[in-house]
């Protein structure tokens, strides 16, 4: 069953013009489907999952208050196309509301304010404590985007030039935030099993991870009113990722991470977005069929 699923997933990636990696696991049984699940990849905004997990773990251990307010000046915000980056006035938000923005609209400023609050060392210590030793943060979002500007010579249009894309540090897992599909799915499974934090903190963490507004990748593979998809996208030139949890009304719950790299450097590639949901659906269907 899973061997056939792997063949179909590889074919789907090929048809979409991407190189793809996938890991899907039944959160309760540990059964899994893997396609290239272990090579390290740049995580882009998927790494915000790690930041928010570490934030809630710190709160659960009494080391910070999620209601603590953060003053956000109008100037000096991290670059981005959504959220606080495009807002014009000073603001004040709690840490947990910043976490909500970091997931809901992938707000880079919100994510960096959380990193400022807890530090990358804390994020990495949380991952190591969960046994996710290949999931490593080395830079904030503002630092990541600074490398993009430098490598593109200050010209955003250069980010579609294949020669420029080939030299981007943000696409080199040795020089940017990195992980594997297996470990990111493992993090999500740990969150849903209350292994990151339990009780009200675990419940709130899962609720925050269910806020994402985008439905064109992972969620597109599960177009049902009674199936809940909680996910986090990540995007960089040629990279389109998403990781999330798919929950069925019968109690089945599956952590899935899909990482892709497109051959084309164009910004708009609907097939590359859609194959994330398609591959995830094939994997989850195989896991559900095997459990019957």
DALIN-V350640 format. One record per backbone hydrogen bond with DSSP energy under -0.5 kcal/mol. CO is the residue of the C=O (numbers start at 1). NH is the residue of the N-H. Records with the same first field share a line. If there is no record, write none. Layout:
# DALIN-V350640
CO: NH  NH
This chain:
# DALIN-V350640
1: 5
2: 6
3: 7
4: 8
5: 9
6: 10
7: 11
8: 12
9: 13
10: 14
11: 15
12: 16
13: 17  18
14: 17
17: 263
18: 20
19: 261
21: 259
22: 35
23: 257
24: 33
25: 27  255
26: 30
31: 26
33: 24
35: 22
37: 182
41: 179
43: 46
44: 47
45: 48
46: 49
47: 50  51
48: 52
49: 53
50: 54
51: 55
52: 56
53: 57
54: 58
55: 59
56: 60
57: 61
58: 63  64
59: 62
64: 66
65: 68
66: 96
68: 95
70: 93
71: 73
72: 91
82: 85
83: 86
84: 87
91: 72
93: 70
94: 98
95: 99
96: 100
97: 101
98: 102
99: 103
100: 104
101: 105  107
104: 213
106: 108
107: 111
108: 112
109: 113
110: 114
111: 115
112: 116
113: 117
114: 118
115: 119
119: 123
120: 124
121: 125
122: 126
123: 127
124: 128
125: 129
126: 130
127: 130  132
128: 131
131: 133
132: 135
134: 136
136: 138  178
140: 144
141: 145
142: 146
143: 147
144: 148
145: 149
146: 150
147: 151
148: 152
149: 154
150: 153
152: 155
154: 156
155: 158
156: 159
157: 160
158: 161
160: 162
161: 164  165
162: 166
164: 167
165: 168
168: 171
169: 172
171: 173
172: 175
177: 43
178: 136
179: 41
180: 184
181: 185
182: 186
183: 187
184: 188
185: 189
186: 190
187: 191
188: 192
189: 193
190: 195  196
191: 194
198: 201  202
199: 203
200: 204
201: 205
202: 206
203: 207
204: 208
205: 209
207: 210
208: 211
217: 220  221
218: 221
219: 222
222: 224
224: 227
226: 228
228: 247
229: 231
230: 245
232: 243
234: 241
236: 239
238: 262
239: 236
240: 260
241: 234
242: 258
243: 232
244: 256
245: 230  247
246: 254
247: 228
248: 251
252: 248
253: 27
254: 246
255: 25
256: 244
257: 23
258: 242
259: 21
260: 240
261: 19
267: 269
269: 272  273
270: 274
271: 275
273: 276  277
274: 278
275: 279
276: 280
277: 281
278: 282
279: 283
280: 284
281: 285
282: 286
283: 287
284: 288
285: 289
286: 290
287: 291
288: 292
289: 292
